[in-house]
């Protein structure tokens, strides 16, 4: 696929194209949350997926048919977003649900994850008389969804949100990290990166080879932690003997990824 021609080939309006670009620019927050989700013993995300524009030529008219659909079970190697198609296409005939795709990051059109807010349940007898219901999972990202919600009437928006069963919040205020308003510092670093420092130190003491081992994507530990924006982890890796100049199988350093993902708080730690 040619760069950028694929994603905009459906003739979307300027606000929708702006939503695509915003999703691409903020994907780093999606991947940060997803990478921690893969390490959790108890899952936190109810839903986690990325939207992609798929297209093919109409055999009769020769025109492009475009459908934006979701992939899940997401992996990311710094350049390509990987996952399995969730939807069955309406008009496309060459792909189907369950197919595996590797999509350049600049060609995704949206991302979405949801987390159910934690609430303190009343104890004792007061619990029996409580009329409060469990909160809906809160949506993060979903830029194209919020653009469509902005164009809906209040009634349409209520029906839409009820169909999804999610709390999309205010379409004028799209959140990209959990507890963004309550803890704005979460925009800089994920709280788990700080909370897991001691365990990472212990892990690297027991398994020092993990500093140089490469995974199936050709990434070492310092590359993976850089992609996820984890400064605390980077500092521990470096203090444990990790090499900031170590290159991936494609020749990229952690600093390359920090600049590519625009993780500004990591760049000073990775520069010479």
Beta strands, then each sheet from edge to edge (+ up, - down):
strand 1: 45-57
strand 2: 64-76
strand 3: 80-85
strand 4: 100-104
strand 5: 108-116
strand 6: 137-141
strand 7: 166-167
sheet 1: 4+ 3- 2+ 1- 5+ 6- 7-
end
